[in-house]
Amino acid sequence: MPGYEASGFAGIGAPRNTPAEIIAMLNKELNAGLADSKIKARIVEAGRHGAWGLACGIRGIISEATKKWARVIKFAGVKAD
């Protein structure tokens, strides 16, 4: 499909209705770990790059990816078995 490129992302989720203070604590601790130079180096060695930040940011990424790949699936005529 012209004009498309594929890329990946990773995120960590929590069950629906997880209290906001738990999400905030997890986000804080995960970002602290990802700020560690040794962890950053391992991520780079694996050929990845990081764009970590707010927990709510993954919602937008997932939403946009879903829309993008729905268009690709429709364009290609992919059908589930």
C-alpha positions as CSV (number, residue, x, y, z in Angstrom):
1,M,0.0,0.0,0.0
2,P,1.7,3.2,-1.1
3,G,2.7,5.6,1.6
4,Y,2.8,3.2,4.5
5,E,5.7,2.0,6.7
6,A,5.7,-0.5,9.5
7,S,7.2,0.1,12.9
8,G,6.6,-1.4,16.3
9,F,6.0,-0.2,19.8
10,A,5.9,-1.7,23.2
11,G,4.0,-0.7,26.3
12,I,3.0,-2.0,29.6
13,G,-0.7,-2.2,30.5
14,A,-2.7,-2.6,33.6
15,P,-6.2,-3.9,34.1
16,R,-9.1,-1.6,33.5
17,N,-10.1,0.5,36.6
18,T,-6.6,0.2,38.1
19,P,-6.5,3.2,40.5
20,A,-4.8,6.3,39.1
21,E,-2.3,6.3,42.0
22,I,-1.1,2.8,41.1
23,I,-0.7,3.8,37.4
24,A,1.2,6.9,38.5
25,M,3.5,4.9,40.7
26,L,4.2,2.3,38.0
27,N,4.8,5.0,35.4
28,K,7.3,6.7,37.8
29,E,9.2,3.6,38.6
30,L,9.3,2.3,35.0
31,N,10.6,5.6,33.7
32,A,13.2,5.7,36.5
33,G,14.4,2.3,35.4
34,L,14.4,3.3,31.7
35,A,16.5,6.4,32.6
36,D,19.3,4.1,33.9
37,S,22.2,4.3,31.6
38,K,22.8,0.5,31.7
39,I,19.2,-0.2,30.7
40,K,19.3,2.5,28.0
41,A,22.5,0.9,26.6
42,R,20.8,-2.5,26.5
43,I,17.8,-1.1,24.7
44,V,20.2,0.5,22.1
45,E,22.1,-2.8,21.7
46,A,18.9,-4.5,20.9
47,G,18.3,-2.0,18.1
48,R,15.5,-0.1,19.8
49,H,15.1,3.4,20.9
50,G,13.0,4.8,23.6
51,A,10.2,7.4,23.7
52,W,8.9,6.8,27.2
53,G,6.8,9.1,29.1
54,L,3.3,9.4,30.4
55,A,1.2,6.3,30.8
56,C,-1.7,7.9,29.0
57,G,0.5,8.3,25.9
58,I,0.2,4.6,24.9
59,R,-3.6,5.0,24.5
60,G,-3.0,7.4,21.6
61,I,-0.3,5.2,20.1
62,I,-2.6,2.1,20.2
63,S,-5.5,4.1,18.8
64,E,-3.5,5.4,15.9
65,A,-2.0,2.0,15.1
66,T,-5.4,0.4,15.2
67,K,-6.7,2.9,12.7
68,K,-3.7,2.6,10.4
69,W,-3.7,-1.2,10.3
70,A,-7.5,-1.3,9.8
71,R,-7.0,0.7,6.6
72,V,-4.2,-1.6,5.5
73,I,-6.3,-4.7,6.2
74,K,-9.3,-3.2,4.2
75,F,-7.0,-2.2,1.4
76,A,-5.5,-5.7,1.2
77,G,-8.8,-7.4,1.5
78,V,-7.6,-9.5,4.4
79,K,-10.3,-11.8,5.9
80,A,-10.2,-13.7,9.2
81,D,-10.6,-17.5,9.0
